[in-house]
Amino acid sequence: MKYVRTDIALMIGCSICLFPLTSLATTQNQWFAISGDMGLGGLHGSACSTFQSGLDLREGNLALGIYGRLRLLLSSRDNGSSIYRRDWDEASDFVHILRQLEYRRRFSSAHLSARVGEISGYTLGHGTLIHDYSNLADPDHLHSGFNFSLEGTNWFAQAMIDSFFRPHAVAARFELSPFNGLKGLRFGSSVVLDPTAPQQILMDGRGRRWVDEANNLQSEPSVLGLWGADISYTFGTRGERELTTYFDGNTSFHGAGLHVGVWTGVPLDDNERIRFNFHAEYSRSSAGYSPAYIETFYDIERFQPTLSFVPTGSETSLDSDTKLSLLQNGNYGGHGYLFQAGVEFRRYLHLKIGHARRSGPESLTLFSRIATSPLKELSFGTMLMIRGIGSDNSLLRGTSILGEAHWGITSNLYLLGQYARTWSLSSSTYFEIAQVFTFSLGANWAQ
């Protein structure tokens, strides 16, 4: 039985937390696997060594993944080897050892899916409120959350909470297809809450942003609510050959927005090995509404929406306010669009590229993801996001890159390389670039 990585398409989660999530490439209802590796790398300008291990377990409809990591700083700030304490300085770090607890079951007229642990690439409905969200975006504050879906013959329900400690995103949605003669016609409604949305960053006695002992930025919180209703029609068979058009009307209770979009997914060959997806959307909103308010890096954006900004001493409110305060002050609004295309070819290629214009600061964004496994023993992937295109801010500081490569030397030994360049909130500046890389040798065993 071959033990290989198959989760490279979810690389956004793997690379940000820099831990090799593994799974068994088999359709069996039972398996047990353990793995571990050790390596060297760099962490925020310091050399470090990394030790990590975990297990995967599946029994019927239930899957469990438990992983732990220890990083030791070898130079720079700590005058010798010491544990990188930010990995273990708050309760959520210990809960995050549980990376996955998943239960799936198909009933006679419904399909249930429930998952506790990491959330990556989560989209609510058509993505006009939550699009590609990850609870791993802040590398110093990884979360374990819960998401749930239940699908019946003519209805669908989903819900999500990003973290069991200080939740930032709580969402629920219900869809209904009420007419048997028009099964492609669906009506939906979504609600999203950030119960602790930062309204204003608190400052300490030295005029710096106030952080607690676990390096959490402190703020004056407020409740943010988003609500939307939508109608869509699907031509063809959902999940096979389909073309879906939709119309969404949403509100942030500070403003409103309208979205019109089309999504299509079709096979490109007779055997349906190659599949093409395309998504296009146009939006129009008032000054107090931001399309797709919660996206991949929301855990950082909620404190600071201008991640490509370089502090110069002449900051404006657009550069220093929280996302909620910009919303309340009417700094959004106008036209927007999204174009996104992708190709899937079994394990050989998973490609997605897109361009979006959202109202507000850093309005233009380019993003791409690619994952491939040209050989059974070799897999690699990367994600690139460029924010603030065409603005006066720094294009380099607005760029995030995540990458991972895995090579199975034998059935039980592997090499792993990972790189992440992303944003981390800081007390002394608006944000800092977090750059982490590691090269590891590991072993696994499965049955």
N, C-alpha and C positions, 0 to 999 in steps of 0.2 A: 504494500500500500504506500503510495507516494504522498509525502507531506510537503505541501507547497503553500506559498502565500497566494491568496485570491482576492484580497481586499484592496488592491492598489487603486481601484477606482474611487475609493473613499479616502484618498490620500490627504485631503485637507485636514481630516482629523488626525491621521497618523503622523503627518509631518509637523504639525504645530506642537503636538505633545512629544514628538520625537521618541516614539515607542513603536516597535514593530508588532502591530496587531496581526495575529496569524489565525488562519482557519484551515480546515481540512478540505481538500479538493475531492470530495466524494459525495454521492447522493445517499449514503447509508443513513439510517435513522439512529445509529449509535456510533459514537467515537469518543476517544479520550486522548488528549495530546498535551505534552508539556514541552516548554522551550525556554531557552535562556541564552544570553550573549553578554559579552564584555567588550569594551572598546575604548578608544581615545578620541578626543575632539576638542572643540572650543565652545565656550559658553560666556557670552557677554564680555569678550576680551580676555578671558582666562582659560588656560588649559584645564581640561577635566577628564576624568575617567568615568565610565558609565557601566553599571551592572544592572541587569534587568532580567526578570524571569516571569513566567506565568503559565496558566493552563487553560485549555479549551475543553469543554465537556458538552456533549449532546446526548440526550436521551429522548427519543421520540420527538415530540413537539417543543421540547424545552432545550435551550442552549445557554451555556454559562461561560463567561470569560473573565478571568481574574489575573491581573498583572500588577507588578510592583517594580519600581525603579529607584536606584540610588546613584546619585552623581557626587563625585568628590572633586573639589577644586584643587589643582596641583600648583598653582602659581598666582601671582598678582596680589589680589586684595587680601588674601587670608594667610600669607606667610607660611605656606606649606599646605599639606592635604587637610581638607575639612569638608564636611557634608554641606552641600548646597541647600541651605535651610529653607529657601523659598519653596522647595518641593514638598515640604512637610510642616508648614507653619500655620495651617488652619484646618478646621474639621473637614472641609470639602476635599482636601488633598487625600485624606485617609479613605473617605467614601469613594473617591475616584479609583481606588484599587479595583472596585467592581466596574469593569469596562463594559460588560454586557450581560444582561439577564433577559432573555427573549423567549416569548411563548407565542406560538402560532397554532391555530386550529381552524379547520374547515368544518362547518356544520352543514346540515342539509340545505339551508337557505341563506347562510351567512359565513363570512370569513373574518376571523379575529386575529389581530396582531398587536402585541403589547411588548414594550421594550423599556428596560431600565438601564441607564448608563450614558455613554457618549451619544451625542446627537450631531450629525453631520449632513449638510446638504438638505436641510428640512425646508419644505415649501408648503405653505397653507393655501389650499385652493389653487387659484390661478397665479399666485405669487404677487398679488398687488398689495398685500399687507406684510407678509413674511416671505422672503425669497432667499433660498440657499443659506439658511441660518445654521451656524455651528456654535455649540457651547464650549468649543475648544479654542476660540479666537484669541483670548487673552492668555498668553503662555504662562503667566504667573498665577492664574486663577482658573484652573480647569474644573469643570463641573461634571456632575452626574445628574441626569434628569430623567424624564419619563415621557414617552410618546405612545399613543394608542390609536388604533383605527379599527372600525367595524363596518363591514360592507355587506349589504343585503342585495336582494334582487333589483330593487329600484331606489335604493337609498344608500348613503355613505356618511359616516361620522368619524371625526378625528379630533384628537386633543393632544396638547403638549405642555409640559412645564420644563424649563431649561435647567433648573437647579433646585435641589431640596434645601439649600441654604441660600438665603437672600435671592429669590427668583427674580429674573429680569424680564422674562418673556413667558406669559401664560396665554395659551390660545385654545380655541375650540371652534369647530365648524360642523355644519350639517348640510347635506345635499339631498334633494328629493327629485325623482322623476315620476310625476303623478299620473301621467297619461300612458296607458299601455299601447295606444296606437302611435305615440310619439316618444319612443323610448330614448331617443337622442336628446330630448329637451329636458334640461335640468335647472332647478332653482336652488340657490345656495345662500347661506348666511354665515358670516364669520365674526368672531369677537376676539380681540387681543388686548392684554393688559401688561403694562410694566408697573407693578405695584410700588417700586422704589425708584422711579425715574429721577435722575439727578436734575434738579432745577438750578442749583447754584453750587459751585465747588467751594468748600470751606477752606479758609486759610489759617495757618498756625501763627504763632507770635512773631515769627521771623519773616512773614510775608510770603511764605511758600505754601504750596498746596498741601493740605493736611492728609497724612496717611496714617493708618493704624499700624500695630505691630506686625500684621500680616501683609503690609504694603497695599492695603485697599484704600483707594481715594475716598475721602469722606465728603459728603455733600448734603445739602438740604433736599430731602426727597419729596416727590409728589407723585400722584397716581396718574399715569397716562393710559387713556382708553382709546381703542380704535374699533370701529364697527363697519361692516360692509354687507351689502346684499348684491347678488349677481344672478344672471341668467346666461345659459350657454346651450349650444346645440352641437351635437357630434354627428357627423356623417361617417358612415362606415362602422367598423367594429372596434370598440375601445380596446386598446392594447395591441391591436394588429394593424389594419389599414384604417387610419382615421384622420379626420379633419375636424377640429373643434374651433368654433368661434364663440367669443364670450364678451359680455358687457358687465363691468363691475362699477358700482357706485359706493364709495367709502367716505367715512368721516373720521377725523381725529378729535372732534368736538371743539377744535379751534379753526377748522376749515374743512373743505370737502374736495374730492377728486373723482374724476370719471376715467375709466380705462376701457379701451376697445382693443381686442387682440384676436389672434389666430394662432393655433398650434396644430402641427401635422406630424405624423409619424408613419413612415411607409417602408416596407422592405424593398431593397434594390436588386434582389435576385430571386429566382424561383424557389430556392430552398430557404429563403428568409434568413440567411446567415449574416447579411449586411443590412443594417437599418439606418435610415436617415431621419433626423428630427429637425424641425424648424419652428421657431417661436418669434412672432413679431407683435409689438404692442405700441399703441399711442395713448398718451395720457394728457389730461388737462386738469389743473388743480388751482385752488385759491391759495392765498399767501400762508394760510395756517395749516397746510396739508402737504406731506411729503410722500410720494409714491414709494411703495416697497420700503416702508419706514424701518423695518427690521430686516437686515441683510447679514451677510457672512460675519462681518467684524462689528456687529452691534454692541457686543460687550465692551468694546473700546469706544466706539462712536458715540454711545450714549453720554459719555463724559466729554468727548472732544470730536466733533464731526469733521474737522479739517485736518486730516492726517498727513497731507502733503505740505502743510504749513511749516515754515522755518522761522522761529522766533527771532525778531530783530530789535526789539525794544519799542517798536511803534505798532503794537498789536491793536486791532480793532475788536469790537464785540463779535464779529463773524469768526475771528480766530480763537477767542478765548471762552465763548459761551458754550453751554451744554447744548445738546441737540434739542431737548425739550424747550429751553429758553428761546432758541432760535425759532422754533415752531410757534411759541406763544407770541413772539415779537413780529411774526409775519415775514420771515426771511426766505420763505419758500414760495411756491406758486409759479404757474406758467405752463409751457408745453414740455412734454417729455416723450421719450421713445425707448424701445428696447428691441434689439435684433440679436438672435441667438440661434446657432446652428450646431448640429452634432452628428457624428457618425459612430456606429457601434459595429464591430466585426468580431464576434466571439471574444476570445481572450486577446486577440492580436491587436485590437485598436479600440480605444474609447476616447473620442475627441469631442470637445465642446469649445466653441469660441463665441464671444459675444461683445457687443458694444451697447452702452446705455447712456442716455442723458436723463438725469434726474434733476428736478428743480432744487435750487439751494447751492451751498458751497460745494466745490469739487464736483461739478455737475456731470462732467464727462468721464466715463470709466471704460477701460478695455480689460477684458479678462479671457483667459483660456485655461483649459485643463486637458492634459493628454496622459493616457496610461496605456501601456502595451506590454505584452508578454510574448515576444517573438519565439522564444524557446520555453519549454516547460520549466527549465531550471532558472530562467532569467526573466525578471519583470522590473520595470521602472516607470516612473511617471513624474509629472511636474505640474504645478499650478502657478500662473502668473496673473497678477492684478496690478493695473496702473490706474491711479486715481488722480484727479485734478488736471487732466489733459487740457492744454490750452490756457491754463490759468497762470498767474504770476508766481505761483508757489513752485517748489522744487519737484521736478518730475521724478528724480531719483528717490527722494524721501517719500514720495507717494507710490512707490513700487514695492510690492510684496512678492516673494518667490518662495515656493515650497517644492522640495524635490526628494525623491527616494529611489533607491535601486537595491534589488535583492537578487543574489545569485546563489542557487543551491549547488554547492560543491559536490556533495553526495546526497543520499536520501536522508542523512542525519546531520549534515554540517552545512552551514550557509554563511555568506558574507553579506553585510548590510551597510549601506551608506545613506545618510540622511542630511539634508540641509534645509534650514528655514531662515528666511529674512522677513521679519514682520514687525509690528508695532507693539510697544509695551508702555503703559502709562507710567509717568514719572512725577515725583513731587517737585523737583527743581525746574524742570522744563515742561513744555506742553506734552511732549511724548519723546520717547527715545527709540531708535532702531534696535530691535533685538535680533541678533545674528547667532545662530547655533548650528553646529555641524558635528557629526560623529561617524566613525568607521568602526565596525564591530565584527567579531567572529562569534558565531553562535552554533548551538546544537539543539536538535529537537527529537522527540520520540513520540510515536503515535500508534494507536491500534484501534 
